[in-house]
Structures are given as structure tokens and as C-alpha cells.
Amino acid sequence: MAEAKGLKKPVTLKSELATMLGEKELPRTEITKKLWEYIKTNELQTKTENGKPENAGKYIVADTTLLAIFKNTKSTSKSGKLTDLTSMKEGDTINMMQMAAVVGANIES
């Protein structure tokens, strides 16, 4: 069988994410899929920034579990945009487009 490459190659998860997902290694695609399953199951989406959870919309509401993961995120994209979630509080939101930065900040490089 060919070795997995790119997004399908397993990566090592940092402790908070590993604890949440119950895995030490997963491909990025599976990390994202499992995070979205958690978000949808726990109705942590909202249509407005810092709005109340309503299980729909482009914003993700940080609960205690997600907050531990989100707070690890401080990165700069290739376009130079800074994503710094280190001072988030429970109930704050992130835009779903920031999920790639969250995943990237929670894996070992």
C-alpha cells in the first residue's frame, strides 16, 4: 500500500487535541472532520459573531473543550494574516475559515 501524503498523511496531535479526539495521530482531513462532528453535535454554531449557539451559521462558539484547543492558536498565514486566539474566553466565537489555523496550531510540526 502506498504511503499517505499531503492532507491524508497522519500527523501527531498536541495534548489538548489528542485528549479531545482520543487519538495521538490522525490525518488533517480526519482532524477537521472530527472537530466539525463535535461542533455540530454540541450545537456550537451561530450566525453572528459572539452570538448564542443556534447550530447554524459561519461562527463557532467556544465551549470549555474547544477553548483549550483554540487558545493554542497563534499563527500567521502565507498572506500575512495573523490568527491569535490565545486570549479567547468561553462563549467567544471564531469564523469557520479560521479552522485551518486551529488545526495547524494543534499538531506537532
PDB file as gemmi writes it, atoms N, CA and C in Angstrom:
CRYST1    1.000    1.000    1.000  90.00  90.00  90.00 P 1                      
ATOM      1  N   MET A   1       0.833  -1.169   0.000  1.00  0.00           N  
ATOM      2  CA  MET A   1       0.000   0.000   0.000  1.00  0.00           C  
ATOM      3  C   MET A   1       0.890   1.249   0.000  1.00  0.00           C  
ATOM      4  N   ALA A   2       0.525   2.248  -0.780  1.00  0.00           N  
ATOM      5  CA  ALA A   2       1.311   3.471  -0.880  1.00  0.00           C  
ATOM      6  C   ALA A   2       1.223   4.274   0.408  1.00  0.00           C  
ATOM      7  N   GLU A   3       2.308   4.973   0.713  1.00  0.00           N  
ATOM      8  CA  GLU A   3       2.343   5.814   1.906  1.00  0.00           C  
ATOM      9  C   GLU A   3       1.441   7.036   1.705  1.00  0.00           C  
ATOM     10  N   ALA A   4       0.669   7.376   2.736  1.00  0.00           N  
ATOM     11  CA  ALA A   4      -0.212   8.537   2.658  1.00  0.00           C  
ATOM     12  C   ALA A   4       0.623   9.810   2.582  1.00  0.00           C  
ATOM     13  N   LYS A   5       0.145  10.765   1.785  1.00  0.00           N  
ATOM     14  CA  LYS A   5       0.862  12.030   1.618  1.00  0.00           C  
ATOM     15  C   LYS A   5      -0.102  13.192   1.783  1.00  0.00           C  
ATOM     16  N   GLY A   6       0.468  14.387   1.937  1.00  0.00           N  
ATOM     17  CA  GLY A   6      -0.340  15.597   1.999  1.00  0.00           C  
ATOM     18  C   GLY A   6      -1.308  15.586   3.172  1.00  0.00           C  
ATOM     19  N   LEU A   7      -2.557  15.958   2.892  1.00  0.00           N  
ATOM     20  CA  LEU A   7      -3.574  16.052   3.941  1.00  0.00           C  
ATOM     21  C   LEU A   7      -3.978  14.699   4.511  1.00  0.00           C  
ATOM     22  N   LYS A   8      -3.686  13.621   3.783  1.00  0.00           N  
ATOM     23  CA  LYS A   8      -4.059  12.282   4.243  1.00  0.00           C  
ATOM     24  C   LYS A   8      -2.967  11.611   5.079  1.00  0.00           C  
ATOM     25  N   LYS A   9      -1.802  12.273   5.182  1.00  0.00           N  
ATOM     26  CA  LYS A   9      -0.707  11.727   5.979  1.00  0.00           C  
ATOM     27  C   LYS A   9      -0.985  11.984   7.463  1.00  0.00           C  
ATOM     28  N   PRO A  10      -0.918  10.966   8.308  1.00  0.00           N  
ATOM     29  CA  PRO A  10      -1.156  11.163   9.744  1.00  0.00           C  
ATOM     30  C   PRO A  10      -0.122  12.121  10.348  1.00  0.00           C  
ATOM     31  N   VAL A  11      -0.597  12.980  11.235  1.00  0.00           N  
ATOM     32  CA  VAL A  11       0.260  13.919  11.957  1.00  0.00           C  
ATOM     33  C   VAL A  11       0.063  13.690  13.451  1.00  0.00           C  
ATOM     34  N   THR A  12       1.036  14.098  14.247  1.00  0.00           N  
ATOM     35  CA  THR A  12       0.963  13.948  15.696  1.00  0.00           C  
ATOM     36  C   THR A  12       0.197  15.118  16.294  1.00  0.00           C  
ATOM     37  N   LEU A  13      -0.794  14.796  17.129  1.00  0.00           N  
ATOM     38  CA  LEU A  13      -1.624  15.822  17.747  1.00  0.00           C  
ATOM     39  C   LEU A  13      -1.014  16.305  19.056  1.00  0.00           C  
ATOM     40  N   LYS A  14      -1.157  17.606  19.336  1.00  0.00           N  
ATOM     41  CA  LYS A  14      -0.749  18.138  20.633  1.00  0.00           C  
ATOM     42  C   LYS A  14      -1.727  17.629  21.688  1.00  0.00           C  
ATOM     43  N   SER A  15      -1.332  17.695  22.946  1.00  0.00           N  
ATOM     44  CA  SER A  15      -2.053  17.011  24.023  1.00  0.00           C  
ATOM     45  C   SER A  15      -3.537  17.358  24.139  1.00  0.00           C  
ATOM     46  N   GLU A  16      -3.912  18.639  24.064  1.00  0.00           N  
ATOM     47  CA  GLU A  16      -5.319  19.013  24.230  1.00  0.00           C  
ATOM     48  C   GLU A  16      -6.191  18.412  23.130  1.00  0.00           C  
ATOM     49  N   LEU A  17      -5.706  18.480  21.899  1.00  0.00           N  
ATOM     50  CA  LEU A  17      -6.464  17.935  20.777  1.00  0.00           C  
ATOM     51  C   LEU A  17      -6.485  16.409  20.843  1.00  0.00           C  
ATOM     52  N   ALA A  18      -5.367  15.806  21.214  1.00  0.00           N  
ATOM     53  CA  ALA A  18      -5.308  14.346  21.344  1.00  0.00           C  
ATOM     54  C   ALA A  18      -6.298  13.863  22.396  1.00  0.00           C  
ATOM     55  N   THR A  19      -6.390  14.569  23.499  1.00  0.00           N  
ATOM     56  CA  THR A  19      -7.334  14.210  24.557  1.00  0.00           C  
ATOM     57  C   THR A  19      -8.769  14.329  24.051  1.00  0.00           C  
ATOM     58  N   MET A  20      -9.074  15.428  23.376  1.00  0.00           N  
ATOM     59  CA  MET A  20     -10.430  15.640  22.879  1.00  0.00           C  
ATOM     60  C   MET A  20     -10.851  14.567  21.884  1.00  0.00           C  
ATOM     61  N   LEU A  21      -9.946  14.247  20.946  1.00  0.00           N  
ATOM     62  CA  LEU A  21     -10.286  13.315  19.880  1.00  0.00           C  
ATOM     63  C   LEU A  21     -10.002  11.855  20.226  1.00  0.00           C  
ATOM     64  N   GLY A  22      -9.280  11.617  21.309  1.00  0.00           N  
ATOM     65  CA  GLY A  22      -8.975  10.244  21.719  1.00  0.00           C  
ATOM     66  C   GLY A  22      -7.998   9.544  20.793  1.00  0.00           C  
ATOM     67  N   GLU A  23      -7.188  10.316  20.101  1.00  0.00           N  
ATOM     68  CA  GLU A  23      -6.192   9.781  19.164  1.00  0.00           C  
ATOM     69  C   GLU A  23      -4.893  10.558  19.327  1.00  0.00           C  
ATOM     70  N   LYS A  24      -3.761   9.905  19.067  1.00  0.00           N  
ATOM     71  CA  LYS A  24      -2.477  10.601  19.123  1.00  0.00           C  
ATOM     72  C   LYS A  24      -2.023  11.045  17.742  1.00  0.00           C  
ATOM     73  N   GLU A  25      -2.490  10.340  16.703  1.00  0.00           N  
ATOM     74  CA  GLU A  25      -2.153  10.683  15.325  1.00  0.00           C  
ATOM     75  C   GLU A  25      -3.381  10.539  14.444  1.00  0.00           C  
ATOM     76  N   LEU A  26      -3.567  11.491  13.550  1.00  0.00           N  
ATOM     77  CA  LEU A  26      -4.659  11.459  12.570  1.00  0.00           C  
ATOM     78  C   LEU A  26      -4.258  12.293  11.363  1.00  0.00           C  
ATOM     79  N   PRO A  27      -4.797  11.994  10.189  1.00  0.00           N  
ATOM     80  CA  PRO A  27      -4.609  12.896   9.051  1.00  0.00           C  
ATOM     81  C   PRO A  27      -5.377  14.197   9.297  1.00  0.00           C  
ATOM     82  N   ARG A  28      -4.912  15.287   8.707  1.00  0.00           N  
ATOM     83  CA  ARG A  28      -5.581  16.582   8.880  1.00  0.00           C  
ATOM     84  C   ARG A  28      -7.057  16.508   8.486  1.00  0.00           C  
ATOM     85  N   THR A  29      -7.352  15.743   7.440  1.00  0.00           N  
ATOM     86  CA  THR A  29      -8.741  15.635   6.991  1.00  0.00           C  
ATOM     87  C   THR A  29      -9.619  15.047   8.087  1.00  0.00           C  
ATOM     88  N   GLU A  30      -9.116  14.056   8.804  1.00  0.00           N  
ATOM     89  CA  GLU A  30      -9.881  13.423   9.885  1.00  0.00           C  
ATOM     90  C   GLU A  30      -9.987  14.341  11.096  1.00  0.00           C  
ATOM     91  N   ILE A  31      -8.939  15.116  11.366  1.00  0.00           N  
ATOM     92  CA  ILE A  31      -8.992  16.070  12.486  1.00  0.00           C  
ATOM     93  C   ILE A  31     -10.132  17.047  12.248  1.00  0.00           C  
ATOM     94  N   THR A  32     -10.157  17.624  11.053  1.00  0.00           N  
ATOM     95  CA  THR A  32     -11.192  18.603  10.712  1.00  0.00           C  
ATOM     96  C   THR A  32     -12.576  17.974  10.775  1.00  0.00           C  
ATOM     97  N   LYS A  33     -12.710  16.771  10.243  1.00  0.00           N  
ATOM     98  CA  LYS A  33     -13.998  16.071  10.246  1.00  0.00           C  
ATOM     99  C   LYS A  33     -14.484  15.840  11.681  1.00  0.00           C  
ATOM    100  N   LYS A  34     -13.592  15.375  12.549  1.00  0.00           N  
ATOM    101  CA  LYS A  34     -13.977  15.096  13.938  1.00  0.00           C  
ATOM    102  C   LYS A  34     -14.298  16.387  14.704  1.00  0.00           C  
ATOM    103  N   LEU A  35     -13.571  17.466  14.434  1.00  0.00           N  
ATOM    104  CA  LEU A  35     -13.889  18.743  15.077  1.00  0.00           C  
ATOM    105  C   LEU A  35     -15.276  19.213  14.662  1.00  0.00           C  
ATOM    106  N   TRP A  36     -15.596  19.102  13.374  1.00  0.00           N  
ATOM    107  CA  TRP A  36     -16.924  19.510  12.903  1.00  0.00           C  
ATOM    108  C   TRP A  36     -18.020  18.634  13.481  1.00  0.00           C  
ATOM    109  N   GLU A  37     -17.766  17.347  13.631  1.00  0.00           N  
ATOM    110  CA  GLU A  37     -18.751  16.460  14.263  1.00  0.00           C  
ATOM    111  C   GLU A  37     -19.037  16.938  15.688  1.00  0.00           C  
ATOM    112  N   TYR A  38     -17.979  17.282  16.414  1.00  0.00           N  
ATOM    113  CA  TYR A  38     -18.135  17.768  17.788  1.00  0.00           C  
ATOM    114  C   TYR A  38     -18.942  19.068  17.797  1.00  0.00           C  
ATOM    115  N   ILE A  39     -18.587  19.993  16.912  1.00  0.00           N  
ATOM    116  CA  ILE A  39     -19.268  21.298  16.845  1.00  0.00           C  
ATOM    117  C   ILE A  39     -20.753  21.118  16.544  1.00  0.00           C  
ATOM    118  N   LYS A  40     -21.073  20.277  15.571  1.00  0.00           N  
ATOM    119  CA  LYS A  40     -22.472  20.072  15.195  1.00  0.00           C  
ATOM    120  C   LYS A  40     -23.245  19.322  16.281  1.00  0.00           C  
ATOM    121  N   THR A  41     -22.648  18.284  16.851  1.00  0.00           N  
ATOM    122  CA  THR A  41     -23.301  17.510  17.905  1.00  0.00           C  
ATOM    123  C   THR A  41     -23.637  18.381  19.110  1.00  0.00           C  
ATOM    124  N   ASN A  42     -22.744  19.309  19.427  1.00  0.00           N  
ATOM    125  CA  ASN A  42     -22.928  20.162  20.597  1.00  0.00           C  
ATOM    126  C   ASN A  42     -23.560  21.516  20.261  1.00  0.00           C  
ATOM    127  N   GLU A  43     -24.044  21.640  19.021  1.00  0.00           N  
ATOM    128  CA  GLU A  43     -24.747  22.847  18.557  1.00  0.00           C  
ATOM    129  C   GLU A  43     -23.970  24.120  18.874  1.00  0.00           C  
ATOM    130  N   LEU A  44     -22.718  24.160  18.401  1.00  0.00           N  
ATOM    131  CA  LEU A  44     -21.821  25.275  18.699  1.00  0.00           C  
ATOM    132  C   LEU A  44     -21.591  26.195  17.508  1.00  0.00           C  
ATOM    133  N   GLN A  45     -22.593  26.369  16.669  1.00  0.00           N  
ATOM    134  CA  GLN A  45     -22.500  27.316  15.559  1.00  0.00           C  
ATOM    135  C   GLN A  45     -23.492  28.447  15.788  1.00  0.00           C  
ATOM    136  N   THR A  46     -23.166  29.619  15.265  1.00  0.00           N  
ATOM    137  CA  THR A  46     -24.053  30.766  15.352  1.00  0.00           C  
ATOM    138  C   THR A  46     -23.902  31.614  14.092  1.00  0.00           C  
ATOM    139  N   LYS A  47     -24.916  32.378  13.783  1.00  0.00           N  
ATOM    140  CA  LYS A  47     -24.903  33.205  12.571  1.00  0.00           C  
ATOM    141  C   LYS A  47     -24.249  34.558  12.800  1.00  0.00           C  
ATOM    142  N   THR A  48     -24.052  34.936  14.064  1.00  0.00           N  
ATOM    143  CA  THR A  48     -23.488  36.247  14.359  1.00  0.00           C  
ATOM    144  C   THR A  48     -22.232  36.104  15.214  1.00  0.00           C  
ATOM    145  N   GLU A  49     -21.304  37.015  15.010  1.00  0.00           N  
ATOM    146  CA  GLU A  49     -20.080  36.998  15.796  1.00  0.00           C  
ATOM    147  C   GLU A  49     -20.430  37.174  17.268  1.00  0.00           C  
ATOM    148  N   ASN A  50     -19.896  36.292  18.104  1.00  0.00           N  
ATOM    149  CA  ASN A  50     -20.143  36.261  19.552  1.00  0.00           C  
ATOM    150  C   ASN A  50     -21.625  36.120  19.907  1.00  0.00           C  
ATOM    151  N   GLY A  51     -22.396  35.499  18.975  1.00  0.00           N  
ATOM    152  CA  GLY A  51     -23.806  35.235  19.234  1.00  0.00           C  
ATOM    153  C   GLY A  51     -23.989  33.965  20.038  1.00  0.00           C  
ATOM    154  N   LYS A  52     -25.213  33.702  20.424  1.00  0.00           N  
ATOM    155  CA  LYS A  52     -25.534  32.491  21.183  1.00  0.00           C  
ATOM    156  C   LYS A  52     -25.580  31.301  20.225  1.00  0.00           C  
ATOM    157  N   PRO A  53     -25.182  30.112  20.688  1.00  0.00           N  
ATOM    158  CA  PRO A  53     -25.230  28.927  19.830  1.00  0.00           C  
ATOM    159  C   PRO A  53     -26.638  28.664  19.301  1.00  0.00           C  
ATOM    160  N   GLU A  54     -26.747  28.403  18.010  1.00  0.00           N  
ATOM    161  CA  GLU A  54     -28.044  28.109  17.394  1.00  0.00           C  
ATOM    162  C   GLU A  54     -27.928  26.990  16.363  1.00  0.00           C  
ATOM    163  N   ASN A  55     -26.766  26.333  16.308  1.00  0.00           N  
ATOM    164  CA  ASN A  55     -26.498  25.202  15.428  1.00  0.00           C  
ATOM    165  C   ASN A  55     -26.626  25.520  13.942  1.00  0.00           C  
ATOM    166  N   ALA A  56     -26.326  26.738  13.567  1.00  0.00           N  
ATOM    167  CA  ALA A  56     -26.277  27.124  12.163  1.00  0.00           C  
ATOM    168  C   ALA A  56     -25.438  28.387  12.072  1.00  0.00           C  
ATOM    169  N   GLY A  57     -24.765  28.564  10.950  1.00  0.00           N  
ATOM    170  CA  GLY A  57     -24.008  29.785  10.744  1.00  0.00           C  
ATOM    171  C   GLY A  57     -22.525  29.540  10.594  1.00  0.00           C  
ATOM    172  N   LYS A  58     -21.813  30.632  10.278  1.00  0.00           N  
ATOM    173  CA  LYS A  58     -20.394  30.512   9.968  1.00  0.00           C  
ATOM    174  C   LYS A  58     -19.470  30.749  11.154  1.00  0.00           C  
ATOM    175  N   TYR A  59     -20.025  31.019  12.320  1.00  0.00           N  
ATOM    176  CA  TYR A  59     -19.202  31.230  13.507  1.00  0.00           C  
ATOM    177  C   TYR A  59     -19.293  30.026  14.436  1.00  0.00           C  
ATOM    178  N   ILE A  60     -18.167  29.720  15.081  1.00  0.00           N  
ATOM    179  CA  ILE A  60     -18.086  28.592  16.005  1.00  0.00           C  
ATOM    180  C   ILE A  60     -17.927  29.156  17.409  1.00  0.00           C  
ATOM    181  N   VAL A  61     -18.785  28.714  18.306  1.00  0.00           N  
ATOM    182  CA  VAL A  61     -18.782  29.188  19.687  1.00  0.00           C  
ATOM    183  C   VAL A  61     -17.864  28.283  20.511  1.00  0.00           C  
ATOM    184  N   ALA A  62     -16.952  28.903  21.241  1.00  0.00           N  
ATOM    185  CA  ALA A  62     -16.008  28.145  22.069  1.00  0.00           C  
ATOM    186  C   ALA A  62     -16.666  27.704  23.368  1.00  0.00           C  
ATOM    187  N   ASP A  63     -16.749  26.381  23.555  1.00  0.00           N  
ATOM    188  CA  ASP A  63     -17.132  25.854  24.862  1.00  0.00           C  
ATOM    189  C   ASP A  63     -15.827  25.510  25.590  1.00  0.00           C  
ATOM    190  N   THR A  64     -15.907  24.922  26.750  1.00  0.00           N  
ATOM    191  CA  THR A  64     -14.709  24.610  27.537  1.00  0.00           C  
ATOM    192  C   THR A  64     -13.739  23.724  26.760  1.00  0.00           C  
ATOM    193  N   THR A  65     -14.259  22.712  26.084  1.00  0.00           N  
ATOM    194  CA  THR A  65     -13.421  21.769  25.348  1.00  0.00           C  
ATOM    195  C   THR A  65     -12.718  22.446  24.174  1.00  0.00           C  
ATOM    196  N   LEU A  66     -13.469  23.179  23.351  1.00  0.00           N  
ATOM    197  CA  LEU A  66     -12.875  23.853  22.195  1.00  0.00           C  
ATOM    198  C   LEU A  66     -11.929  24.971  22.625  1.00  0.00           C  
ATOM    199  N   LEU A  67     -12.239  25.636  23.721  1.00  0.00           N  
ATOM    200  CA  LEU A  67     -11.407  26.731  24.191  1.00  0.00           C  
ATOM    201  C   LEU A  67      -9.972  26.264  24.442  1.00  0.00           C  
ATOM    202  N   ALA A  68      -9.808  25.087  25.014  1.00  0.00           N  
ATOM    203  CA  ALA A  68      -8.468  24.545  25.279  1.00  0.00           C  
ATOM    204  C   ALA A  68      -7.673  24.388  23.987  1.00  0.00           C  
ATOM    205  N   ILE A  69      -8.366  24.080  22.903  1.00  0.00           N  
ATOM    206  CA  ILE A  69      -7.714  23.906  21.598  1.00  0.00           C  
ATOM    207  C   ILE A  69      -7.507  25.265  20.922  1.00  0.00           C  
ATOM    208  N   PHE A  70      -8.543  26.088  20.913  1.00  0.00           N  
ATOM    209  CA  PHE A  70      -8.458  27.397  20.261  1.00  0.00           C  
ATOM    210  C   PHE A  70      -7.336  28.249  20.850  1.00  0.00           C  
ATOM    211  N   LYS A  71      -7.151  28.191  22.176  1.00  0.00           N  
ATOM    212  CA  LYS A  71      -6.163  29.044  22.838  1.00  0.00           C  
ATOM    213  C   LYS A  71      -4.728  28.697  22.460  1.00  0.00           C  
ATOM    214  N   ASN A  72      -4.498  27.573  21.809  1.00  0.00           N  
ATOM    215  CA  ASN A  72      -3.160  27.208  21.319  1.00  0.00           C  
ATOM    216  C   ASN A  72      -2.831  27.918  20.008  1.00  0.00           C  
ATOM    217  N   THR A  73      -3.787  28.632  19.440  1.00  0.00           N  
ATOM    218  CA  THR A  73      -3.652  29.159  18.089  1.00  0.00           C  
ATOM    219  C   THR A  73      -3.108  30.579  18.052  1.00  0.00           C  
ATOM    220  N   LYS A  74      -1.917  30.683  17.494  1.00  0.00           N  
ATOM    221  CA  LYS A  74      -1.311  31.984  17.181  1.00  0.00           C  
ATOM    222  C   LYS A  74      -0.414  31.727  15.981  1.00  0.00           C  
ATOM    223  N   SER A  75      -0.914  32.073  14.801  1.00  0.00           N  
ATOM    224  CA  SER A  75      -0.155  31.790  13.590  1.00  0.00           C  
ATOM    225  C   SER A  75      -0.400  32.874  12.545  1.00  0.00           C  
ATOM    226  N   THR A  76       0.524  32.969  11.612  1.00  0.00           N  
ATOM    227  CA  THR A  76       0.414  33.906  10.514  1.00  0.00           C  
ATOM    228  C   THR A  76       0.288  33.112   9.226  1.00  0.00           C  
ATOM    229  N   SER A  77      -0.729  33.437   8.427  1.00  0.00           N  
ATOM    230  CA  SER A  77      -0.947  32.729   7.165  1.00  0.00           C  
ATOM    231  C   SER A  77       0.079  33.182   6.124  1.00  0.00           C  
ATOM    232  N   LYS A  78       0.115  32.488   5.002  1.00  0.00           N  
ATOM    233  CA  LYS A  78       1.026  32.851   3.920  1.00  0.00           C  
ATOM    234  C   LYS A  78       0.750  34.252   3.402  1.00  0.00           C  
ATOM    235  N   SER A  79      -0.503  34.702   3.526  1.00  0.00           N  
ATOM    236  CA  SER A  79      -0.859  36.050   3.070  1.00  0.00           C  
ATOM    237  C   SER A  79      -0.530  37.112   4.122  1.00  0.00           C  
ATOM    238  N   GLY A  80      -0.043  36.679   5.292  1.00  0.00           N  
ATOM    239  CA  GLY A  80       0.355  37.616   6.333  1.00  0.00           C  
ATOM    240  C   GLY A  80      -0.705  37.911   7.375  1.00  0.00           C  
ATOM    241  N   LYS A  81      -1.855  37.244   7.309  1.00  0.00           N  
ATOM    242  CA  LYS A  81      -2.929  37.481   8.275  1.00  0.00           C  
ATOM    243  C   LYS A  81      -2.641  36.717   9.568  1.00  0.00           C  
ATOM    244  N   LEU A  82      -2.685  37.439  10.689  1.00  0.00           N  
ATOM    245  CA  LEU A  82      -2.434  36.839  11.998  1.00  0.00           C  
ATOM    246  C   LEU A  82      -3.724  36.291  12.583  1.00  0.00           C  
ATOM    247  N   THR A  83      -3.677  35.051  13.047  1.00  0.00           N  
ATOM    248  CA  THR A  83      -4.788  34.459  13.793  1.00  0.00           C  
ATOM    249  C   THR A  83      -4.271  34.214  15.198  1.00  0.00           C  
ATOM    250  N   ASP A  84      -4.725  35.036  16.141  1.00  0.00           N  
ATOM    251  CA  ASP A  84      -4.288  34.928  17.530  1.00  0.00           C  
ATOM    252  C   ASP A  84      -5.515  34.713  18.413  1.00  0.00           C  
ATOM    253  N   LEU A  85      -5.692  33.488  18.872  1.00  0.00           N  
ATOM    254  CA  LEU A  85      -6.845  33.140  19.699  1.00  0.00           C  
ATOM    255  C   LEU A  85      -6.445  32.906  21.154  1.00  0.00           C  
ATOM    256  N   THR A  86      -5.224  33.287  21.511  1.00  0.00           N  
ATOM    257  CA  THR A  86      -4.691  32.975  22.833  1.00  0.00           C  
ATOM    258  C   THR A  86      -5.444  33.647  23.987  1.00  0.00           C  
ATOM    259  N   SER A  87      -6.160  34.726  23.719  1.00  0.00           N  
ATOM    260  CA  SER A  87      -6.884  35.399  24.804  1.00  0.00           C  
ATOM    261  C   SER A  87      -8.399  35.173  24.745  1.00  0.00           C  
ATOM    262  N   MET A  88      -8.818  34.162  23.994  1.00  0.00           N  
ATOM    263  CA  MET A  88     -10.255  33.856  23.904  1.00  0.00           C  
ATOM    264  C   MET A  88     -10.827  33.459  25.253  1.00  0.00           C  
ATOM    265  N   LYS A  89     -12.133  33.668  25.379  1.00  0.00           N  
ATOM    266  CA  LYS A  89     -12.860  33.232  26.571  1.00  0.00           C  
ATOM    267  C   LYS A  89     -14.008  32.327  26.128  1.00  0.00           C  
ATOM    268  N   GLU A  90     -14.496  31.523  27.030  1.00  0.00           N  
ATOM    269  CA  GLU A  90     -15.638  30.657  26.739  1.00  0.00           C  
ATOM    270  C   GLU A  90     -16.810  31.524  26.259  1.00  0.00           C  
ATOM    271  N   GLY A  91     -17.449  31.115  25.181  1.00  0.00           N  
ATOM    272  CA  GLY A  91     -18.561  31.866  24.607  1.00  0.00           C  
ATOM    273  C   GLY A  91     -18.150  32.761  23.450  1.00  0.00           C  
ATOM    274  N   ASP A  92     -16.833  33.060  23.324  1.00  0.00           N  
ATOM    275  CA  ASP A  92     -16.343  33.819  22.173  1.00  0.00           C  
ATOM    276  C   ASP A  92     -16.461  32.946  20.927  1.00  0.00           C  
ATOM    277  N   THR A  93     -16.417  33.576  19.758  1.00  0.00           N  
ATOM    278  CA  THR A  93     -16.553  32.833  18.508  1.00  0.00           C  
ATOM    279  C   THR A  93     -15.339  33.021  17.615  1.00  0.00           C  
ATOM    280  N   ILE A  94     -15.170  32.051  16.706  1.00  0.00           N  
ATOM    281  CA  ILE A  94     -14.212  32.201  15.615  1.00  0.00           C  
ATOM    282  C   ILE A  94     -14.982  31.987  14.322  1.00  0.00           C  
ATOM    283  N   ASN A  95     -14.459  32.540  13.244  1.00  0.00           N  
ATOM    284  CA  ASN A  95     -15.020  32.322  11.924  1.00  0.00           C  
ATOM    285  C   ASN A  95     -14.595  30.933  11.464  1.00  0.00           C  
ATOM    286  N   MET A  96     -15.487  30.203  10.814  1.00  0.00           N  
ATOM    287  CA  MET A  96     -15.150  28.839  10.382  1.00  0.00           C  
ATOM    288  C   MET A  96     -13.915  28.795   9.484  1.00  0.00           C  
ATOM    289  N   MET A  97     -13.596  29.916   8.832  1.00  0.00           N  
ATOM    290  CA  MET A  97     -12.424  29.952   7.966  1.00  0.00           C  
ATOM    291  C   MET A  97     -11.121  29.902   8.779  1.00  0.00           C  
ATOM    292  N   GLN A  98     -11.201  30.069  10.082  1.00  0.00           N  
ATOM    293  CA  GLN A  98     -10.023  30.008  10.942  1.00  0.00           C  
ATOM    294  C   GLN A  98      -9.703  28.582  11.389  1.00  0.00           C  
ATOM    295  N   MET A  99     -10.533  27.620  11.005  1.00  0.00           N  
ATOM    296  CA  MET A  99     -10.320  26.237  11.442  1.00  0.00           C  
ATOM    297  C   MET A  99      -8.989  25.670  10.965  1.00  0.00           C  
ATOM    298  N   ALA A 100      -8.530  26.043   9.775  1.00  0.00           N  
ATOM    299  CA  ALA A 100      -7.246  25.548   9.278  1.00  0.00           C  
ATOM    300  C   ALA A 100      -6.123  25.998  10.195  1.00  0.00           C  
ATOM    301  N   ALA A 101      -6.185  27.245  10.662  1.00  0.00           N  
ATOM    302  CA  ALA A 101      -5.166  27.756  11.588  1.00  0.00           C  
ATOM    303  C   ALA A 101      -5.231  27.010  12.918  1.00  0.00           C  
ATOM    304  N   VAL A 102      -6.443  26.712  13.381  1.00  0.00           N  
ATOM    305  CA  VAL A 102      -6.615  25.975  14.641  1.00  0.00           C  
ATOM    306  C   VAL A 102      -6.005  24.585  14.523  1.00  0.00           C  
ATOM    307  N   VAL A 103      -6.308  23.891  13.433  1.00  0.00           N  
ATOM    308  CA  VAL A 103      -5.749  22.543  13.225  1.00  0.00           C  
ATOM    309  C   VAL A 103      -4.230  22.622  13.156  1.00  0.00           C  
ATOM    310  N   GLY A 104      -3.719  23.564  12.366  1.00  0.00           N  
ATOM    311  CA  GLY A 104      -2.265  23.705  12.218  1.00  0.00           C  
ATOM    312  C   GLY A 104      -1.557  23.992  13.534  1.00  0.00           C  
ATOM    313  N   ALA A 105      -2.198  24.754  14.405  1.00  0.00           N  
ATOM    314  CA  ALA A 105      -1.578  25.120  15.692  1.00  0.00           C  
ATOM    315  C   ALA A 105      -1.640  23.976  16.700  1.00  0.00           C  
ATOM    316  N   ASN A 106      -2.433  22.957  16.431  1.00  0.00           N  
ATOM    317  CA  ASN A 106      -2.615  21.860  17.379  1.00  0.00           C  
ATOM    318  C   ASN A 106      -2.015  20.539  16.929  1.00  0.00           C  
ATOM    319  N   ILE A 107      -1.077  20.633  15.981  1.00  0.00           N  
ATOM    320  CA  ILE A 107      -0.317  19.442  15.581  1.00  0.00           C  
ATOM    321  C   ILE A 107       1.174  19.731  15.746  1.00  0.00           C  
ATOM    322  N   GLU A 108       1.921  18.673  15.960  1.00  0.00           N  
ATOM    323  CA  GLU A 108       3.376  18.814  16.091  1.00  0.00           C  
ATOM    324  C   GLU A 108       3.968  19.037  14.705  1.00  0.00           C  
ATOM    325  N   SER A 109       4.901  19.996  14.623  1.00  0.00           N  
ATOM    326  CA  SER A 109       5.490  20.266  13.303  1.00  0.00           C  
ATOM    327  C   SER A 109       6.723  19.445  13.037  1.00  0.00           C  
TER     328      SER A 109                                                      
END                                                                             
